[in-house]
């Protein structure tokens, strides 16, 4: 509603367009995102976060390999941005390029300016190593506070817990991600390799049914 209102005032507002596109991709509405993405790239083709959006769209539609390219391009264009750094590592991890992902996450964990992304990097370094206790310890109160209000961060925490077989914690965080707006049920239920260990769980199936219902009723 707020994004539509902002675009009604200025259809070429790059910030409103960018966040509208992201909302639609995480909702699994890439077709609806297409025209807004095209407008964004027409009015602001050079901002580092905009350049890889088409690859990220393909990633959210199931072409996981393009998630690596999206993250790499963004990180190369904006190396000081911890979000770009994180997206690159996350894409690598989801393409099972584990050694490369560990290198990226280790760099990010060591950055004093990275805030929650440093904490998430510490979490994923331990999850990728199968260190269950270390993963739990890495989800510190400040990371919990940062992640609970954000669908993407909640999904990442859920993914780390899923990697170490902590299904209850993973599903709690995934529920929060869905509640916050990550309703791209096809990506979650079919494509994300980090969630594979949850897919036989009845609670996961029920959550995906909830996400699908919300996806189908979303009006854009």
Wavefront OBJ file of the C-alpha trace (Angstrom):
o trace
v 0.000 0.000 0.000
v 2.715 2.468 1.004
v 4.865 1.633 -2.020
v 1.908 2.045 -4.367
v 1.182 5.399 -2.742
v 4.794 6.501 -3.189
v 4.791 5.483 -6.855
v 1.470 7.240 -7.431
v 3.237 10.446 -6.414
v 6.409 9.718 -8.387
v 6.328 6.684 -10.720
v 10.085 7.017 -11.238
v 11.152 7.100 -7.584
v 14.108 4.659 -7.647
v 13.893 3.774 -3.957
v 10.196 2.921 -4.118
v 10.712 0.947 -7.334
v 13.646 -0.986 -5.860
v 11.776 -2.021 -2.713
v 8.633 -2.831 -4.703
v 10.651 -5.143 -6.962
v 12.274 -6.859 -3.970
v 8.913 -7.309 -2.247
v 7.484 -8.909 -5.377
v 10.456 -11.259 -5.851
v 10.303 -12.480 -2.268
v 6.569 -12.926 -2.793
v 7.174 -15.066 -5.883
v 5.646 -12.535 -8.278
v 8.429 -12.129 -10.829
v 5.959 -11.438 -13.652
v 4.536 -8.460 -11.767
v 8.065 -7.370 -10.840
v 9.179 -7.260 -14.497
v 7.678 -3.899 -15.582
v 8.764 -2.208 -12.359
v 12.251 -3.624 -12.735
v 12.429 -2.355 -16.307
v 11.376 1.115 -15.171
v 13.907 1.094 -12.333
v 16.740 0.122 -14.683
v 15.651 2.824 -17.100
v 15.663 5.610 -14.494
v 18.621 4.358 -12.405
v 20.738 1.872 -14.361
v 24.015 2.434 -12.516
v 23.248 2.006 -8.809
v 25.148 -1.130 -7.703
v 22.124 -2.827 -6.150
v 20.033 -2.387 -9.313
v 22.437 -3.905 -11.849
v 22.081 -7.545 -10.659
v 18.310 -7.469 -10.099
v 17.482 -9.457 -13.234
v 19.858 -12.229 -12.144
v 18.358 -12.159 -8.654
v 14.904 -12.463 -10.199
v 16.029 -15.617 -12.014
v 17.541 -16.917 -8.773
v 14.237 -16.491 -6.944
v 12.541 -18.325 -9.818
v 14.849 -21.304 -9.272
v 17.969 -20.626 -11.355
v 20.315 -20.813 -8.375
v 23.489 -20.322 -10.404
v 22.489 -16.755 -11.192
v 22.408 -15.995 -7.486
v 26.199 -16.245 -7.497
v 26.506 -13.852 -10.412
v 24.054 -11.407 -8.853
v 26.016 -11.321 -5.607
v 29.385 -11.133 -7.297
v 28.389 -8.245 -9.559
v 26.923 -6.278 -6.661
v 29.930 -6.949 -4.429
v 32.408 -5.976 -7.155
v 30.558 -2.723 -7.827
v 30.122 -1.863 -4.153
v 32.808 -3.736 -2.165
v 32.301 -1.637 0.951
v 28.646 -2.641 1.281
v 28.202 -5.507 3.796
v 24.813 -6.395 2.297
v 26.410 -6.985 -1.105
v 29.152 -8.998 0.592
v 26.529 -11.126 2.333
v 24.416 -11.721 -0.781
v 27.509 -12.986 -2.592
v 28.344 -15.448 0.174
v 24.748 -16.610 0.438
v 24.585 -17.262 -3.304
v 27.802 -19.254 -3.200
v 26.580 -21.338 -0.272
v 23.301 -22.148 -2.018
v 25.237 -23.329 -5.061
v 27.331 -25.653 -2.867
v 30.481 -23.633 -3.532
v 31.277 -24.104 0.113
v 34.966 -23.227 0.149
v 34.322 -19.982 -1.717
v 31.376 -19.176 0.556
v 33.500 -19.740 3.650
v 36.114 -17.324 2.324
v 33.488 -14.621 1.746
v 31.833 -15.194 5.126
v 35.193 -15.153 6.940
v 36.008 -11.791 5.354
v 32.634 -10.431 6.377
v 32.814 -11.800 9.920
v 36.086 -9.894 10.399
v 34.648 -6.555 9.265
v 34.007 -4.245 12.227
v 31.387 -2.292 10.253
v 29.273 -5.271 9.197
v 26.920 -5.437 12.204
v 24.310 -8.187 11.843
v 25.987 -9.428 8.668
v 29.127 -10.202 10.666
v 26.990 -12.226 13.089
v 25.206 -14.050 10.271
v 28.563 -14.834 8.691
v 29.774 -16.352 11.957
v 26.541 -18.354 12.084
v 26.908 -19.683 8.539
v 30.584 -20.520 8.896
v 29.627 -22.851 11.728
v 26.501 -24.198 10.039
v 28.401 -25.039 6.856
v 30.900 -26.952 8.989
v 28.084 -28.901 10.667
v 28.866 -27.300 14.033
v 25.447 -27.363 15.721
v 26.552 -25.928 19.065
v 28.569 -23.210 17.341
v 25.602 -22.271 15.171
v 23.354 -21.852 18.196
v 26.022 -19.796 19.972
v 26.429 -17.548 16.917
v 22.739 -16.555 16.984
v 23.377 -13.865 19.562
v 20.676 -11.607 21.078
v 21.624 -8.712 18.801
v 21.297 -10.954 15.740
v 17.918 -12.192 16.979
v 16.762 -8.596 17.416
v 17.921 -7.612 13.923
v 16.579 -10.697 12.176
v 13.134 -10.936 13.763
v 11.930 -7.836 11.953
v 13.156 -8.834 8.487
v 11.946 -11.605 6.170
v 15.312 -12.121 4.466
v 17.384 -12.271 7.648
v 14.819 -14.616 9.232
v 15.100 -16.913 6.210
v 18.882 -16.943 6.512
v 18.743 -17.841 10.217
v 16.208 -20.566 9.405
v 18.555 -21.890 6.736
v 21.492 -22.109 9.128
v 19.450 -24.000 11.702
v 18.135 -26.328 8.973
v 21.702 -27.121 7.916
v 22.522 -28.448 11.380
v 19.270 -30.380 11.788
v 17.644 -27.987 14.273
v 14.190 -28.326 12.722
v 12.160 -26.675 15.476
v 14.307 -23.549 15.447
v 14.477 -23.510 11.645
v 10.702 -23.700 11.320
v 10.183 -21.006 13.943
v 12.399 -18.640 11.967
v 10.871 -19.671 8.652
v 7.412 -18.967 10.052
v 8.623 -15.490 10.932
v 9.994 -15.028 7.414
v 6.637 -16.010 5.899
v 4.739 -13.788 8.337
v 7.010 -10.890 7.370
v 6.374 -11.397 3.638
v 8.644 -14.146 2.259
v 5.792 -15.991 0.532
v 7.677 -17.256 -2.520
v 6.539 -20.773 -1.652
v 7.960 -22.333 -4.816
v 11.481 -21.152 -4.007
v 11.214 -22.292 -0.393
v 9.546 -25.624 -1.090
v 11.336 -26.631 -4.293
v 14.563 -24.790 -4.917
v 16.399 -23.682 -1.779
v 18.865 -26.517 -1.043
v 19.415 -25.379 2.527
v 15.826 -26.206 3.435
v 15.919 -29.737 2.011
v 16.032 -31.323 5.468
v 12.706 -29.714 6.413
v 10.605 -30.756 3.442
v 9.335 -34.045 4.881
v 8.146 -32.290 8.043
v 4.376 -31.791 8.276
v 4.955 -28.391 9.871
v 6.957 -27.317 6.821
v 4.190 -28.466 4.492
v 1.604 -26.564 6.505
v 3.770 -23.453 6.432
v 4.189 -23.725 2.665
v 0.416 -24.038 2.305
v 0.084 -20.826 4.315
v 2.701 -19.124 2.136
v 0.937 -20.269 -1.026
v -2.406 -18.926 0.176
v -0.873 -15.567 0.995
v 0.934 -15.563 -2.382
v -2.294 -16.251 -4.259
v -4.221 -13.531 -2.399
v -1.566 -10.854 -2.759
v -2.860 -7.864 -4.710
v -0.271 -5.707 -6.472
l 1 2 3 4 5 6 7 8 9 10 11 12 13 14 15 16 17 18 19 20 21 22 23 24 25 26 27 28 29 30 31 32 33 34 35 36 37 38 39 40 41 42 43 44 45 46 47 48 49 50 51 52 53 54 55 56 57 58 59 60 61 62 63 64 65 66 67 68 69 70 71 72 73 74 75 76 77 78 79 80 81 82 83 84 85 86 87 88 89 90 91 92 93 94 95 96 97 98 99 100 101 102 103 104 105 106 107 108 109 110 111 112 113 114 115 116 117 118 119 120 121 122 123 124 125 126 127 128 129 130 131 132 133 134 135 136 137 138 139 140 141 142 143 144 145 146 147 148 149 150 151 152 153 154 155 156 157 158 159 160 161 162 163 164 165 166 167 168 169 170 171 172 173 174 175 176 177 178 179 180 181 182 183 184 185 186 187 188 189 190 191 192 193 194 195 196 197 198 199 200 201 202 203 204 205 206 207 208 209 210 211 212 213 214 215 216 217 218 219 220
